[in-house]
Amino acid sequence: MTETQITSDTLKSWGHLPGRAFGQALEMAQAAAAAGDDLSAIRDRIEVLKPAPVTPLQNAGDVPFHFNIEASDDPDEVKNLGQVRETMMAVMRTPTVVSAAVMPDACPAGPVGTIPVGGVVAARNAIHPGMHSADICCSVMMTDMGNADPKAVLDAAEQITHFGPGGRANGRRYTLSQKLMDAFRENPFLNNPKILRMAVEHLGTQGDGNHFLFVGRSRATGRTAMITHHGSRGPGAVLYKLGMQVAERFRRELSPDTLKQNAWIPADTQEGRDYWAALQLIRKWTKANHNALHQATVEGAKAQPGERFWNEHNFVFRRDDLYFHGKGATPAWGDYAQDATGLTLIPLNMSEPVLVVRGKDADHGLGFSPHGAGRNFSRSEHKRRMGDVTAQQALEAETAGLDIRFPAGGIDASELPSSYKDAASVVAQIDKFGLADIEDYIDPYGCMMAGDIPPFWMERKKRRRR
């Protein structure tokens, strides 16, 4: 009996496309042919391995969209709103998206079709790594420092925190829970040599950009409070990269017309379950990162602490059967996580209070509230508009009476108050759109920002030239 010859071209003629299951289908078909099965039986047997039909983009106009933001007559605000709307309309063409919203602090964060800062997207059976970004679980934590002197708290924090690139030197590291490290090793995404190394080295670090350590006083109690802002550092950045690689494989197979930045991992696949579990572990690591700095500062300042709480604003949250992606947006329902307190934090800029709010779980906000003040134009544009005013002059004018420190570099002018949206306008819109109730204001004493640090790739270029 002559063996039926089955090749990759045979499978393609049956409707199979090159992809993750193609090799398995070919191997099964050739084994069945060698056993003498007829072509009809072989074709039926491997039908289950045929890729799902390609999913087309959807009409953005069919997706409910809530625009919780308004502009004054300022041309910068008008332009910003137009860009936010344009990019969200492109995001909503992604076939998994069922609803979307933007917050009052919204601003573009990349090419058109990239979810903006202040954007919220609800998706069905899909986790979109690009919608939580590389700074996974960027978050804020507050500790009530009792009656400790604010300067003593800021001084103690400066001795123990770490801004700038990289991690802590050996001998100055915090101890990572062995249980959490073991859980990393058991997860296919996190059992990565680079992630495991960074999980140890980066604990107790804050990075750069708009990450900060803020000290102020509660208007409600008069007590001192410390607030930190940072995310999952190196471990989260590597997880994001790995997640995007897996999402891209699914994008090419399921919806090649979807923009690469909006690729997704189907939540009901093994990859989806593993990535979801990895996100929860990265969340635990990020909380430990905040806690390490807060506890060390409590001890260094000899404070008598009260409550401590935190919330993330670059993350994915599962509610009912949907996955809610908040890019610079804060969950505003009380039980979004087991450790949620109902209270969340909204920093505005270094010269303004940090808001302590209770979210309203508004339908038109998809259950979210803002995460900060946002920007109307880029960092580089802000520096250009400064003209001949030096960073030192701008700092003195904009933060008079405050203790502002840049421990890892020079003054970063792009983090000064003037680089952000008008804080009073953002606060007014939070009230107007009914997104949260303000329960307290933490008035500033001072803060630490990373500083004006050249990006790592620029330093690498310099070394190569030398």
C-alpha positions as CSV (number, residue, x, y, z in Angstrom):
1,M,0.0,0.0,0.0
2,T,1.4,3.3,-1.0
3,E,1.7,5.9,1.8
4,T,-0.2,9.1,1.1
5,Q,2.2,12.1,1.0
6,I,1.1,15.0,3.1
7,T,3.1,18.2,3.0
8,S,2.7,21.7,4.4
9,D,1.2,22.7,1.1
10,T,-1.5,20.0,1.7
11,L,-2.4,21.6,5.0
12,K,-2.5,25.0,3.5
13,S,-4.9,23.8,0.8
14,W,-7.1,22.5,3.7
15,G,-7.2,26.0,5.2
16,H,-4.4,25.7,7.8
17,L,-2.2,28.7,8.2
18,P,1.4,28.8,9.5
19,G,1.3,29.5,13.2
20,R,1.6,27.9,16.6
21,A,-0.4,24.8,15.8
22,F,0.8,24.3,12.2
23,G,3.7,22.0,13.0
24,Q,1.6,19.9,15.3
25,A,-1.1,19.5,12.7
26,L,1.5,18.4,10.1
27,E,3.1,15.9,12.4
28,M,-0.3,14.4,13.3
29,A,-1.4,14.2,9.6
30,Q,1.9,12.6,8.5
31,A,1.7,10.0,11.3
32,A,-1.9,9.2,10.3
33,A,-1.0,8.8,6.7
34,A,1.8,6.5,7.6
35,A,-0.7,4.4,9.5
36,G,-2.8,4.1,6.3
37,D,-5.7,6.5,7.2
38,D,-7.5,8.0,4.3
39,L,-7.3,11.7,3.5
40,S,-10.8,12.5,4.6
41,A,-10.3,11.0,8.1
42,I,-7.0,12.8,8.5
43,R,-8.5,16.1,7.5
44,D,-11.3,15.7,10.0
45,R,-8.8,14.7,12.8
46,I,-6.7,17.8,12.5
47,E,-9.6,20.2,11.9
48,V,-9.5,21.2,15.6
49,L,-5.9,22.6,15.1
50,K,-7.0,24.9,12.3
51,P,-6.5,28.5,13.5
52,A,-9.6,30.6,14.4
53,P,-10.9,32.9,11.7
54,V,-9.1,36.2,11.6
55,T,-10.9,38.8,13.6
56,P,-11.5,42.1,11.8
57,L,-11.2,45.5,13.4
58,Q,-14.5,46.9,14.7
59,N,-16.2,50.2,14.2
60,A,-15.1,52.6,17.0
61,G,-18.5,54.3,16.8
62,D,-20.1,51.1,18.1
63,V,-18.1,51.1,21.3
64,P,-19.5,53.1,24.3
65,F,-17.0,55.9,25.0
66,H,-17.1,58.2,28.1
67,F,-15.2,61.5,27.8
68,N,-14.7,62.7,31.4
69,I,-12.6,65.7,30.5
70,E,-13.1,69.2,29.2
71,A,-10.8,72.0,28.0
72,S,-10.7,75.7,28.6
73,D,-10.0,78.1,25.8
74,D,-6.3,77.4,26.2
75,P,-5.0,76.2,22.8
76,D,-2.8,73.6,24.5
77,E,-5.8,72.1,26.3
78,V,-7.9,72.1,23.1
79,K,-5.1,70.4,21.1
80,N,-4.6,67.9,23.9
81,L,-8.3,66.9,24.0
82,G,-8.3,66.5,20.2
83,Q,-5.3,64.2,20.4
84,V,-6.7,62.2,23.2
85,R,-10.0,61.7,21.3
86,E,-8.2,60.7,18.1
87,T,-6.0,58.1,19.8
88,M,-8.9,56.6,21.8
89,M,-11.0,56.2,18.6
90,A,-8.2,54.2,17.1
91,V,-7.8,52.1,20.3
92,M,-11.5,51.3,20.2
93,R,-11.2,49.6,16.8
94,T,-9.4,46.8,18.6
95,P,-11.9,43.9,18.4
96,T,-11.7,42.9,22.1
97,V,-12.7,46.3,23.4
98,V,-16.3,46.7,24.7
99,S,-16.1,50.1,26.3
100,A,-13.7,52.9,27.1
101,A,-13.3,56.1,29.1
102,V,-10.8,58.9,29.7
103,M,-10.1,60.9,32.9
104,P,-9.6,64.6,33.4
105,D,-5.8,64.1,33.5
106,A,-5.7,62.4,30.0
107,C,-2.9,63.1,27.6
108,P,-1.4,61.2,24.7
109,A,1.3,58.6,25.4
110,G,2.6,57.5,22.0
111,P,1.6,57.2,18.4
112,V,-2.1,57.4,17.4
113,G,-3.8,54.2,18.5
114,T,-1.8,54.0,21.8
115,I,-4.0,54.2,25.0
116,P,-3.4,57.6,26.5
117,V,-2.4,58.4,30.1
118,G,-5.8,58.7,31.9
119,G,-7.3,56.1,29.6
120,V,-9.5,53.1,30.6
121,V,-10.4,50.2,28.4
122,A,-12.6,47.3,29.2
123,A,-11.9,44.1,27.1
124,R,-13.5,40.7,26.8
125,N,-11.3,37.7,27.3
126,A,-8.2,39.7,26.6
127,I,-5.2,41.1,28.5
128,H,-3.4,43.8,26.5
129,P,0.2,44.3,27.9
130,G,0.5,47.6,25.9
131,M,-2.4,49.0,27.8
132,H,-0.7,48.7,31.2
133,S,2.6,49.8,29.7
134,A,6.2,48.9,30.7
135,D,5.8,50.6,34.1
136,I,3.5,47.8,35.3
137,C,1.7,48.6,38.6
138,C,3.0,52.1,38.8
139,S,1.4,53.0,42.2
140,V,1.3,55.3,45.2
141,M,1.6,54.4,48.9
142,M,1.0,56.6,51.9
143,T,2.0,56.1,55.5
144,D,0.8,58.3,58.4
145,M,4.0,59.2,60.2
146,G,2.3,60.5,63.3
147,N,3.7,63.7,64.8
148,A,7.1,63.2,63.3
149,D,8.9,66.4,62.0
150,P,8.5,66.5,58.2
151,K,12.1,67.5,57.7
152,A,13.2,64.5,59.8
153,V,11.1,62.2,57.7
154,L,12.5,63.6,54.4
155,D,16.0,63.4,55.7
156,A,15.6,59.8,56.8
157,A,14.0,58.9,53.5
158,E,16.8,60.5,51.6
159,Q,19.3,58.2,53.4
160,I,17.5,55.0,52.5
161,T,15.8,55.5,49.1
162,H,17.3,54.9,45.7
163,F,16.6,57.0,42.6
164,G,18.1,56.7,39.2
165,P,18.8,53.7,37.0
166,G,19.8,50.2,38.1
167,G,19.5,48.6,41.5
168,R,21.1,48.6,44.9
169,A,24.7,47.6,45.4
170,N,25.4,44.4,47.3
171,G,25.4,45.2,51.0
172,R,22.7,47.9,50.7
173,R,19.9,45.6,49.5
174,Y,16.6,44.8,51.2
175,T,15.6,41.2,51.7
176,L,13.0,39.7,49.4
177,S,10.5,37.2,50.7
178,Q,11.6,33.7,49.8
179,K,8.0,32.7,49.3
180,L,7.6,35.4,46.7
181,M,10.9,34.5,45.0
182,D,9.7,30.8,44.9
183,A,6.4,32.0,43.3
184,F,8.4,33.9,40.7
185,R,10.3,30.7,39.8
186,E,7.1,28.7,39.4
187,N,5.6,31.2,36.8
188,P,6.7,30.7,33.2
189,F,6.9,34.5,32.6
190,L,8.8,35.3,35.8
191,N,11.2,32.4,35.9
192,N,13.6,34.5,33.9
193,P,17.3,35.0,35.0
194,K,17.1,38.8,34.4
195,I,13.8,39.1,36.3
196,L,15.0,37.0,39.2
197,R,18.2,39.0,39.5
198,M,16.4,42.4,39.3
199,A,13.8,41.3,41.8
200,V,16.5,41.2,44.4
201,E,18.6,44.2,43.2
202,H,15.7,46.6,42.5
203,L,13.8,46.1,45.7
204,G,13.8,49.5,47.5
205,T,14.4,51.6,44.4
206,Q,12.2,54.2,42.7
207,G,13.7,54.8,39.3
208,D,13.4,58.1,37.4
209,G,10.9,60.2,35.5
210,N,7.9,61.4,37.5
211,H,8.5,59.0,40.4
212,F,8.8,60.7,43.7
213,L,8.9,60.6,47.5
214,F,6.6,63.3,49.0
215,V,6.3,64.5,52.6
216,G,3.5,66.7,53.9
217,R,0.8,67.2,56.5
218,S,-2.8,66.1,56.6
219,R,-5.3,69.0,56.7
220,A,-7.7,66.7,58.5
221,T,-5.4,65.6,61.4
222,G,-2.3,67.8,61.2
223,R,-0.2,64.6,61.2
224,T,2.8,64.1,58.9
225,A,2.5,61.7,55.9
226,M,4.9,60.2,53.4
227,I,3.9,59.2,49.9
228,T,6.0,57.2,47.4
229,H,5.3,56.9,43.7
230,H,6.9,54.2,41.5
231,G,6.2,50.9,39.9
232,S,7.7,47.4,39.4
233,R,11.0,48.7,38.1
234,G,13.2,46.2,36.2
235,P,11.1,43.0,36.9
236,G,8.0,44.7,35.5
237,A,9.7,46.1,32.5
238,V,11.0,42.7,31.5
239,L,7.6,41.1,32.1
240,Y,6.0,43.7,29.9
241,K,8.5,42.9,27.1
242,L,7.8,39.1,27.4
243,G,4.1,39.8,27.5
244,M,4.2,41.9,24.3
245,Q,6.1,39.1,22.5
246,V,3.4,36.6,23.3
247,A,0.7,39.1,22.5
248,E,2.3,39.7,19.1
249,R,2.2,36.0,18.3
250,F,-1.5,36.0,19.0
251,R,-2.0,39.2,17.1
252,R,-0.5,37.9,13.9
253,E,-2.7,34.8,14.2
254,L,-6.0,36.3,15.4
255,S,-6.1,39.9,14.2
256,P,-3.2,41.0,12.1
257,D,-5.0,44.4,11.4
258,T,-4.9,45.2,15.1
259,L,-2.1,47.8,15.9
260,K,0.9,46.2,17.5
261,Q,0.6,48.2,20.7
262,N,-2.9,46.8,21.2
263,A,-2.0,43.2,20.7
264,W,-3.6,40.9,23.3
265,I,-3.2,37.6,25.1
266,P,-6.5,35.6,25.2
267,A,-7.3,35.3,28.9
268,D,-8.6,31.7,28.5
269,T,-5.4,30.3,27.1
270,Q,-2.6,28.9,29.2
271,E,-0.5,31.9,28.2
272,G,-3.3,34.2,29.4
273,R,-3.6,32.4,32.7
274,D,0.1,32.5,33.3
275,Y,0.4,36.2,32.4
276,W,-2.5,37.0,34.7
277,A,-0.8,35.1,37.5
278,A,2.5,37.0,36.7
279,L,0.7,40.3,37.0
280,Q,-0.5,39.4,40.5
281,L,3.0,38.4,41.6
282,I,4.5,41.6,40.2
283,R,1.8,43.5,42.1
284,K,3.0,41.8,45.3
285,W,6.6,42.7,44.5
286,T,5.7,46.3,43.9
287,K,3.9,46.6,47.2
288,A,6.9,45.1,48.9
289,N,9.1,47.7,47.1
290,H,7.0,50.5,48.6
291,N,6.8,48.8,52.0
292,A,10.6,48.4,52.3
293,L,11.1,52.2,51.9
294,H,8.3,53.2,54.2
295,Q,9.3,50.9,57.0
296,A,12.9,51.9,56.8
297,T,11.9,55.6,56.9
298,V,9.6,55.0,59.9
299,E,12.6,53.5,61.7
300,G,15.1,56.1,60.6
301,A,12.8,59.0,61.6
302,K,11.7,57.2,64.8
303,A,8.1,57.9,63.8
304,Q,5.0,56.4,65.4
305,P,3.1,55.4,62.3
306,G,-0.7,55.2,61.8
307,E,-2.5,53.8,58.8
308,R,-0.8,52.8,55.5
309,F,-2.5,52.2,52.2
310,W,-1.7,52.1,48.5
311,N,-3.2,51.9,45.0
312,E,-2.0,51.2,41.5
313,H,-2.8,53.1,38.4
314,N,-1.0,51.2,35.6
315,F,-2.6,47.8,35.8
316,V,-5.3,45.3,34.7
317,F,-8.3,44.6,36.9
318,R,-10.8,41.7,36.5
319,R,-14.4,42.6,37.2
320,D,-17.2,40.2,36.4
321,D,-16.2,38.8,33.0
322,L,-14.2,41.8,31.7
323,Y,-10.6,42.9,32.0
324,F,-10.3,46.6,32.8
325,H,-7.0,48.2,31.7
326,G,-6.1,51.4,33.5
327,K,-3.3,53.4,32.0
328,G,-2.7,56.2,34.5
329,A,-6.2,55.7,35.9
330,T,-7.1,54.5,39.5
331,P,-9.8,51.9,40.3
332,A,-12.6,53.7,42.2
333,W,-14.6,50.8,43.6
334,G,-13.9,49.7,47.1
335,D,-13.1,46.0,46.7
336,Y,-11.0,46.1,43.5
337,A,-8.3,44.1,45.4
338,Q,-8.2,42.2,48.7
339,D,-6.0,44.9,50.3
340,A,-8.1,47.8,49.0
341,T,-9.3,50.2,51.7
342,G,-11.7,52.3,49.7
343,L,-9.3,55.2,49.8
344,T,-6.9,56.1,47.0
345,L,-4.4,58.8,46.3
346,I,-4.2,61.5,43.5
347,P,-0.9,63.4,43.4
348,L,-1.1,66.7,41.4
349,N,2.4,68.2,41.3
350,M,5.2,68.9,43.8
351,S,3.8,72.2,44.9
352,E,0.2,71.0,45.4
353,P,-1.5,68.7,47.9
354,V,-1.9,65.0,47.3
355,L,-5.6,64.2,47.4
356,V,-6.9,61.4,49.5
357,V,-10.2,60.4,47.8
358,R,-12.9,57.8,48.0
359,G,-14.0,56.7,44.5
360,K,-17.6,56.8,43.3
361,D,-17.4,53.7,41.0
362,A,-19.1,55.8,38.3
363,D,-20.4,54.0,35.3
364,H,-19.3,56.8,33.0
365,G,-15.8,56.4,34.4
366,L,-15.9,52.6,34.0
367,G,-15.4,52.5,37.8
368,F,-12.1,54.6,37.7
369,S,-10.9,58.0,38.8
370,P,-7.8,60.1,37.8
371,H,-4.3,59.3,38.9
372,G,-2.8,62.7,38.8
373,A,-2.7,66.0,36.9
374,G,-1.4,64.9,33.5
375,R,0.3,67.2,30.9
376,N,-0.9,69.3,28.0
377,F,2.4,69.0,26.1
378,S,5.6,67.0,26.2
379,R,8.6,67.3,28.5
380,S,10.8,68.6,25.7
381,E,8.2,71.2,24.7
382,H,8.1,72.4,28.3
383,K,11.8,72.9,28.4
384,R,11.7,74.7,25.1
385,R,9.1,77.1,26.4
386,M,11.3,78.0,29.4
387,G,13.4,80.1,27.1
388,D,16.3,81.7,29.0
389,V,14.9,80.8,32.4
390,T,17.2,78.3,34.1
391,A,15.9,75.2,35.9
392,Q,17.2,76.7,39.2
393,Q,15.3,80.0,38.7
394,A,12.1,78.1,37.7
395,L,12.4,75.8,40.7
396,E,12.7,78.8,43.1
397,A,9.8,80.6,41.6
398,E,7.4,77.7,41.4
399,T,8.2,75.9,44.8
400,A,9.0,78.8,47.1
401,G,9.1,77.6,50.7
402,L,9.2,73.9,49.9
403,D,12.1,71.5,50.4
404,I,12.6,70.0,46.9
405,R,15.5,67.6,46.3
406,F,16.9,65.8,43.2
407,P,19.2,63.2,44.8
408,A,20.2,61.4,41.6
409,G,20.8,64.3,39.2
410,G,20.3,67.9,38.5
411,I,17.0,69.8,38.6
412,D,14.6,68.1,36.2
413,A,12.7,71.1,34.8
414,S,10.1,68.8,33.1
415,E,8.9,67.8,36.6
416,L,8.2,71.3,37.8
417,P,4.6,72.3,38.5
418,S,4.4,74.4,35.3
419,S,4.9,71.3,33.2
420,Y,1.6,69.8,34.4
421,K,-2.0,70.7,33.8
422,D,-3.6,73.3,36.1
423,A,-4.2,71.4,39.3
424,A,-7.4,73.4,40.3
425,S,-8.9,72.6,36.9
426,V,-8.3,68.8,37.3
427,V,-9.8,68.9,40.8
428,A,-12.8,70.8,39.6
429,Q,-13.4,68.2,36.9
430,I,-13.1,65.3,39.3
431,D,-16.1,66.9,41.1
432,K,-18.0,67.9,38.0
433,F,-17.8,64.4,36.5
434,G,-18.6,62.8,39.8
435,L,-15.5,60.5,39.8
436,A,-14.4,60.7,43.5
437,D,-15.0,62.5,46.8
438,I,-12.0,64.2,48.4
439,E,-11.6,63.2,52.0
440,D,-8.3,64.9,52.8
441,Y,-5.5,67.0,51.5
442,I,-1.8,66.2,52.2
443,D,-0.3,69.7,52.0
444,P,3.4,69.6,50.8
445,Y,6.4,70.1,53.0
446,G,8.8,68.9,50.3
447,C,9.7,66.0,48.1
448,M,12.4,64.1,46.2
449,M,12.4,63.5,42.5
450,A,15.0,61.5,40.6
451,G,16.5,64.5,38.8
452,D,17.7,65.2,35.3
453,I,19.4,61.9,34.5
454,P,20.5,61.1,30.9
455,P,18.7,58.0,29.7
456,F,20.7,54.8,29.8
457,W,20.8,54.5,26.0
458,M,22.5,57.9,25.8
459,E,25.2,56.8,28.2
460,R,25.6,53.6,26.2
461,K,26.1,55.7,23.0
462,K,28.8,57.8,24.8
463,R,30.7,54.7,25.9
464,R,30.6,53.3,22.4
465,R,32.0,56.6,21.0
466,R,34.8,56.6,23.6
